[in-house]
Structure formats: C-alpha cells, structure tokens
C-alpha cells in the first residue's frame, strides 16, 4: 500500500510543505493533487516520476536498492527465502517459531504471507509469532507472481543485501543481492505553500497504487 508523509505535519499559511511517498510503481508518473479546504482556493495537480524504488519526494535523495522475487508456483515446506539478514522458511502450518511463513493456496497468497512477515503487519496467522520486522528491507508492491523489495536505507550499502532462495520450482530473484542503490535519486522536486488556513488534502496515484493525507494549516503569525 502506498503512503504519503508531509513535512511539517502542521504549518502556518505561507509555510512551505514537502512530501515523501513510498511504494508507488517504480519509474512511473505519479499524479499528486493538492486540494484546498472545501475547494475555496482551488485544486492543483502535478506529475512526479517515481524513482527505481517507487519513491517520490521533494528533495534529491539517495536511491534505494531494490530486488524482485518471482514466484509462479506454490512453494514447498522447508524451502527458504533470504532477504537481507533474515531467512524465511515456508511451512504448512505456523506457530511461534520466528521467520516461518505459511504456504498459501496459491503463489499469490504465499507472496502475501511473505510480505506480511517481512513488514510485520500483525497478521500472525500467516507467520510465526516470534518473528520481528526485517530491519534491512521492506516488502513493497506486489503482483500475482512478484514481490518487490526495497532497502530501508538509501545509497550503495543496500546493494550488498542478500536476496536468495532455495525454491525448487517457480521461484527466483533477479540477482543474489539487491541492486540500484546510489548516492542520489534524480527525483523531480515537489513542494507547495498553502495560501489559506484549514485542512488541506494531498493525494497521489500512479494509476494502480494510491495514497492520501491531510495537513492542518493555521493562520499566519
């Protein structure tokens, strides 16, 4: 699920607001729309191209290393996926053991369960309850047969994070490590300056993934 964060979280009229968005489609045009309170001061939109990790932002920041797991068949029990410092093991049932992931009825459901485990989304029915969040990588956008991973820290360091698997049939990473981490992203800048008080709404969509948030704007002074 895509997300948006505004900085600051509240502001005064005339104060610049910057934006960061995560988990949009990589290298894709993202339409950002800013709506003034009740439309009194208008609505405007702009397009920003996400970077290779699916991020949009207001500053030129480090590129995040990425990698994609392709899974076209249901994994077998005891097969593994290593992402960063953690190794996840597929199981027919899960209980308390950390980093065990429930095999789904389809490849897509299995990827959903792996995403839950990596991001520790609270759905302990599909991963061992002793699992902790992956400190190196987050699981981002997903299709029926792929799961996209993004390093949590930008820059070249993410290129050393492991992405390996022991899936016999239908599973593969594109490489043994994440790739694409770099010192700067080349993102298009985006910021806006509210001209009136009230609750402003900011929305972003790439046509597949969408996110929205609000910011409370106070009168100047």
C-alpha positions in Angstrom: 0.0 0.0 0.0 1.4 3.4 -1.0 1.9 6.1 1.7 2.4 9.8 1.9 4.2 11.8 4.5 4.1 15.7 4.7 6.7 17.8 6.5 5.8 19.6 8.7 2.7 17.7 9.8 1.0 21.1 10.6 2.0 24.5 9.3 1.2 28.2 9.0 -0.2 30.0 6.0 2.7 30.7 3.6 5.0 28.0 5.0 6.4 25.5 2.5 5.3 21.9 2.8 7.4 19.0 1.4 6.3 15.5 0.5 7.6 11.9 0.5 5.7 9.0 -0.9 6.6 5.3 -0.8 5.5 2.1 -2.5 4.4 3.5 -5.9 5.2 1.7 -9.1 8.9 2.2 -9.9 9.9 4.7 -12.5 6.3 5.7 -13.1 4.5 9.0 -13.5 2.7 9.7 -10.2 0.0 12.4 -10.2 0.0 14.5 -7.0 -3.2 16.6 -6.3 -3.4 19.3 -3.6 -6.9 20.3 -2.6 -7.6 23.5 -0.6 -10.2 23.5 2.2 -13.6 23.0 0.6 -12.0 23.9 -2.7 -12.2 27.6 -1.8 -8.6 28.3 -3.0 -8.6 25.8 -5.9 -7.2 22.4 -6.7 -3.9 21.8 -8.5 -2.1 18.8 -9.7 1.5 17.9 -10.8 3.2 14.8 -12.1 6.3 13.4 -10.5 8.3 10.4 -11.8 9.0 7.9 -9.0 12.5 6.6 -8.7 13.5 2.9 -9.2 12.3 2.1 -5.7 8.9 3.6 -6.2 9.5 6.6 -4.1 8.6 10.3 -4.7 10.0 13.1 -2.7 10.7 16.9 -2.5 14.4 16.6 -2.5 17.1 14.8 -4.4 17.8 11.8 -2.1 19.7 8.6 -2.2 18.4 5.8 -4.4 17.2 2.7 -2.6 18.5 -0.7 -3.7 15.7 -3.0 -4.9 15.0 -6.6 -5.9 12.1 -8.7 -7.1 11.1 -12.2 -6.1 9.2 -14.1 -8.8 7.0 -16.9 -7.6 4.9 -18.8 -10.2 4.2 -22.0 -8.1 3.2 -22.7 -4.6 6.4 -23.2 -2.5 7.2 -26.4 -0.7 7.6 -26.8 3.1 11.2 -26.1 4.2 12.1 -24.1 1.1 13.5 -20.7 2.1 13.8 -17.1 1.0 16.7 -14.9 2.3 16.2 -11.1 2.3 18.9 -9.1 3.9 19.9 -10.7 7.2 16.8 -12.8 7.6 15.9 -16.2 6.2 12.2 -17.0 5.9 11.1 -20.7 5.8 7.9 -21.8 4.2 5.7 -24.1 6.4 2.4 -25.9 6.0 1.5 -24.5 9.5 3.0 -21.8 11.6 3.0 -21.2 15.4 5.6 -19.4 17.4 8.9 -20.0 15.5 10.3 -16.8 14.1 10.5 -16.3 10.4 8.3 -19.2 9.4 5.8 -18.3 6.7 2.6 -20.0 5.9 2.3 -21.6 2.5 -0.7 -20.2 0.7 -3.1 -22.0 -1.6 -1.6 -20.1 -4.5 1.7 -18.4 -5.3 0.0 -15.1 -4.9 -1.3 -15.8 -1.4 2.1 -17.2 -0.5 3.7 -13.9 -1.5 1.0 -12.0 0.5 2.1 -14.0 3.5 5.8 -13.4 3.0 5.1 -9.7 2.6 3.2 -9.8 6.0 6.2 -11.4 7.6 8.8 -9.1 6.2 6.8 -6.0 7.2 5.5 -7.5 10.4 2.0 -6.3 9.7 0.4 -8.0 12.7 -1.2 -10.9 10.8 0.4 -13.6 12.9 -1.9 -16.2 11.4 0.5 -16.3 8.4 3.9 -16.1 10.1 5.5 -17.3 13.3 4.5 -15.1 16.2 8.1 -14.6 17.3 9.0 -13.0 14.0 10.5 -9.5 14.2 10.4 -6.9 11.5 13.0 -7.0 8.8 15.5 -4.3 9.7 17.1 -4.1 6.3 14.3 -4.3 3.7 10.6 -3.7 3.3 8.3 -5.6 1.1 6.7 -3.1 -1.3 4.4 -3.5 -4.4 3.1 -7.0 -5.3 1.5 -8.7 -8.3 0.1 -12.2 -8.6 3.6 -13.6 -9.2 6.1 -11.0 -8.0 7.0 -9.2 -4.8 9.2 -6.1 -4.9 11.7 -5.4 -2.1 13.3 -2.1 -1.2 16.2 -1.4 1.1 15.3 0.7 4.1 18.4 2.9 3.9 19.3 4.7 0.6 22.7 4.5 -1.1 25.1 1.9 -2.2 25.1 0.0 1.0 21.8 -1.7 0.1 23.5 -3.3 -2.9 25.1 -5.8 -0.5 21.8 -7.1 1.0 21.2 -10.7 0.1 18.3 -11.9 -2.0 18.5 -15.6 -2.4 16.1 -18.6 -2.3 16.0 -22.4 -2.3 12.7 -22.8 -4.1 13.0 -25.7 -6.5 10.1 -24.9 -8.8 8.9 -21.5 -9.9 10.8 -19.2 -7.6 13.7 -16.8 -8.4 15.3 -13.5 -7.6 16.9 -11.5 -10.4 20.2 -11.4 -8.6 21.9 -12.6 -5.4 21.7 -9.1 -3.9 19.6 -6.0 -4.1 20.8 -3.6 -6.8 20.4 0.0 -7.9 21.3 1.8 -4.6 23.1 5.1 -5.4 24.0 8.3 -3.9 21.3 10.4 -5.5 17.9 9.7 -6.9 17.4 12.4 -9.6 13.8 12.8 -8.3 11.7 15.8 -9.5 11.2 18.3 -6.7 7.8 18.8 -5.4 6.6 21.2 -2.6 3.7 23.5 -2.1 2.8 26.5 0.0 -0.7 26.7 1.5 -2.3 30.2 1.0 -5.2 29.8 3.4 -6.0 28.1 6.7 -7.9 24.9 7.2 -7.5 21.3 6.3 -5.7 20.7 3.0 -5.8 17.3 1.3 -2.9 15.8 -0.7 -3.5 12.7 -2.9 -1.1 10.8 -5.1 -1.7 8.0 -7.6 0.2 6.1 -10.2 -3.0 4.6 -11.6 -2.6 1.4 -9.6 -1.4 2.5 -6.1 -2.9 5.5 -4.3 -2.4 7.3 -1.1 -3.7 10.4 0.6 -3.1 12.5 3.7 -4.1 15.9 5.2 -2.3 18.8 6.8 -3.8 21.4 9.1 -2.9 24.9 8.2 -3.1 27.7 10.8 -3.3 31.4 10.2 0.0 33.3 9.9 1.7 34.9 12.9 
